[in-house]
Amino acid sequence: MEKVKMLNAAIQAITEKELLRTLKKGVLVTPNVDHLVKLQNDRDFYDIYQKAEWVVCDSKILCLLSKLLKHPLPEAIPGSSFFTAYYMYHKDDLNCKIFLLGAMDGVAQKAMERINEKAGRQIVVGAYSPSYGFEKKDEENHAIYEMINKSCANVVLVGVGCPKQEKWIFKHKKQMPNVDVWMALGATIDFEAGNVKRAPKIFQKLAMEWFYRFLMEPKRMFKRYFIDDMLFFYYFAKQLLGIYKNPFDK
């Protein structure tokens, strides 16, 4: 599969239709501007990106900017809308069984109920909202292994924020050998539960979904969008000029 290099991430040039058809096994990560900034400083996160079988563009901004490169991305595949497409694509596939891990207490359960109602069957077979700092709690992690294994889920969505969700998946997935597909999809569980609303279509079309999220949570999102993520444009300009260097190259 053709890949598009943006900074030190190799993003697969794939459409949503192709991804729905071919995503059978592996870990799905969904790079956006924030991810690419984190990839400049976090070696563990960078190593995960090298191991992930599916690296798919989540951001319309990245997709638009890729037009400046020799080989552009065909489209953006936002993780939150892709997950809806995924379970509806598999709604009649009885071998597809999903587990939701993430969000605040009770939200994953609500998302499970809403998804199963939309799919017309119990496609989501389990849901759990972990406690704060669960990744450092051995007892809770073992309980999660047991829940997922007992549920017979073969697809697990982990939505606990980047890069925690990606790191958790790669550290623990061997304990759940029957899971074929892992998805690291941020706030998707909140969206499915109706707990958080996605940006209106006009914001999505104009690549301004990030700004809508800022308007909804200005205090929490200001530093991320207007300070941290601005570094991306500096790094990308260096790539266009041919002077960008991967900080982790030997």
Buried (B, 14 or more C-beta within 10 A) or exposed (E): EEBBBBBBBBBBBBEBEBBBEEBEEBBBBBBBBBBBBBBBEBEEBBEBBEEBBBBBBBBBBBBEBBEEBEEBBBEBBBBBBBBBBBBBBBBEEEEBBBBBBBBEEEBBBBBBEBBBEEBEEEBBBBBBBBEEEBBEBEEBBEBBBEBBBEBEBBBBBBBBEBBBBBBBBBEBBEBBEEBBBBBBBBBBBBBBBEBBEBBEEEBBEEBBBBBBBBEEEEEEBEEBBEEBBEBBEEBBEEBEEEEBEEEBEE
